[in-house]
Amino acid sequence: MTDEAADPRVEAAAEPAEPAGPVALGVVRTPTGHAGVDAHLARLADADHLAADGHVEVYEDVHRGLREALTALDAPPVPGPYENRS
């Protein structure tokens, strides 16, 4: 009997490894103080439990929401009901 046959590491290497499941990256999300932006950033945690091919949908959703929040900052303020009198 050879040393390789008695070594369990050789047998383990011959068996195919099972693919690992999704693992959270552990990225810390610091609150911005803007509730809408923080809600979109919190949505990124949904990607932690998905396979890599599912990340795209979450990232696109977050990107869309953040873009809308930034666009809203550039919009002129809407006058109140009594501010638009002639």
C-alpha positions as CSV (number, residue, x, y, z in Angstrom):
1,M,0.0,0.0,0.0
2,T,1.4,3.4,-1.0
3,D,1.4,6.5,1.2
4,E,-1.0,8.3,-1.2
5,A,-3.7,5.6,-0.8
6,A,-3.6,5.9,3.0
7,D,-3.7,9.8,3.0
8,P,-7.3,11.0,3.3
9,R,-6.4,14.3,1.7
10,V,-5.8,12.5,-1.6
11,E,-9.3,11.0,-1.5
12,A,-11.0,14.2,-0.5
13,A,-9.3,16.0,-3.4
14,A,-10.6,13.4,-5.9
15,E,-14.3,14.1,-4.8
16,P,-15.9,17.0,-6.6
17,A,-16.6,19.9,-4.2
18,E,-20.2,21.2,-3.9
19,P,-20.8,24.8,-4.8
20,A,-20.9,27.2,-1.9
21,G,-24.2,28.9,-1.3
22,P,-24.7,32.7,-1.0
23,V,-22.6,34.3,1.7
24,A,-23.2,37.8,3.1
25,L,-20.3,40.1,2.4
26,G,-20.7,42.0,5.7
27,V,-20.4,45.4,4.1
28,V,-21.3,48.1,6.7
29,R,-23.9,50.6,5.5
30,T,-23.5,53.9,7.3
31,P,-26.8,55.8,7.6
32,T,-26.9,59.0,5.6
33,G,-29.6,60.8,7.6
34,H,-31.9,60.9,4.5
35,A,-34.6,58.4,5.1
36,G,-35.3,57.7,1.4
37,V,-31.6,57.1,0.6
38,D,-31.1,54.9,3.7
39,A,-34.1,52.8,2.7
40,H,-32.6,52.2,-0.7
41,L,-29.2,51.4,0.8
42,A,-30.8,48.9,3.2
43,R,-32.3,47.1,0.2
44,L,-28.7,46.1,-0.8
45,A,-28.8,43.6,2.1
46,D,-31.4,41.6,0.0
47,A,-28.5,40.7,-2.3
48,D,-26.7,39.0,0.5
49,H,-29.0,36.0,0.3
50,L,-29.1,35.6,-3.4
51,A,-26.9,33.9,-5.9
52,A,-24.7,36.2,-7.9
53,D,-27.1,36.2,-10.9
54,G,-29.8,37.6,-8.6
55,H,-27.7,40.6,-7.6
56,V,-28.4,42.5,-10.8
57,E,-32.1,43.0,-10.1
58,V,-31.4,44.3,-6.6
59,Y,-28.6,46.6,-7.8
60,E,-30.7,48.0,-10.6
61,D,-33.6,48.6,-8.2
62,V,-31.3,50.4,-5.7
63,H,-29.7,52.5,-8.5
64,R,-33.1,53.5,-9.8
65,G,-34.2,54.6,-6.4
66,L,-31.1,56.6,-5.6
67,R,-31.2,58.2,-9.0
68,E,-34.8,59.3,-8.3
69,A,-33.8,60.6,-4.9
70,L,-31.0,62.7,-6.5
71,T,-33.4,64.0,-9.2
72,A,-35.9,65.0,-6.6
73,L,-33.2,67.3,-5.0
74,D,-33.0,69.2,-8.3
75,A,-36.7,69.7,-8.6
76,P,-38.1,73.1,-7.8
77,P,-40.1,73.2,-4.5
78,V,-43.9,72.7,-5.0
79,P,-45.7,75.7,-3.7
80,G,-48.1,75.2,-0.8
81,P,-51.8,75.7,-1.2
82,Y,-51.6,79.4,-0.1
83,E,-48.3,80.4,-1.6
84,N,-49.5,80.6,-5.2
85,R,-52.0,83.5,-5.0
86,S,-52.1,86.2,-7.5
